[in-house]
Amino acid sequence: MILPELFIGFLKVGCFAFGVAYGAIPLIREVVLSYGCLDDEMLTYMIAVSESTPDPIMVNLATYVGSSQAGLPGSLFAMLAVVLPSFIIVLLITALLKTVLKNKYVQAVLRGLKPCMIGIILATGVCMILRNGIVIQGSTFFFRPMILTAVLGAIYFGSGKKIKGGISPILLICPSVFSLWRCSLDSGRHL
C-alpha cells in the first residue's frame, strides 16, 4: 500500500466514524481487508492490543497498519488521516457551538445517532465473538474464547452488587490476554 492510498483509506475512516471508536471498527476492517494489510484474525488481535493501550483504538490501529505497510511515514500519514476530520469538525463546531446546538434539527440528529451507534457496537462485538470464538484443532471445536468472554462479562457485571465499585477491568484483561496467548500457541500462531 502506498502513502496516498493509506491516507485516503484512513481519511474515510476518520470522516465516517462518529461517536466512540468502537463504531469505527467495521470501517477500519473494510479498509484493512480491502488493501490486504491484515487478515481478520490479526485485526482482532490488534483491536485487543489497541484497547489495552491509552490512546483511542482508531489512532492505534491506524498507526500500526501504517507502520506495517510503509514504516514511519506510513504510520504518520495514517494517524494524521484518521485524526484530521475530527480535528476540523471540532474547530468548526467550537466556532458555531452556541447557535448550532440550540437548533432542534441538530439535536434530533444527535439523539437519532445514539441508538445507531449502540447497534453498530453490539453487532461488531457479536460478530467478533462468533468469528474468533471457535478454535479448531484437528476435528475438535473449542469455544474457549466465547466461554471466557461470557464468564468475564458475568463477573464484571455481577461484581457491582457484591463489591463496592465493582471489580477492576484490568483484573479481567489479564486472563483474556493469557487466553489469547494460549490459543495462539495451541493453533501454532504467535501474537
Secondary structure, DSSP 8 states (H G I E B T S, - for coil): --HHHHHHHHHHHHHH--SSGGGGHHHHHHHHHHHTS--HHHHHHHHHHHHHSSS-HHHHHHHHHHHHHHHHHHHHHHHHHHHHHHHHHHHHHHHHHHHHHT-HHHHHHHHHHHHHHHHHHHHHHHHHHHHHS-EEETTEEE-HHHHHHHHHHHHHHHHHHHSTT---HHHHHHHHHHHHHHHHHHTT---
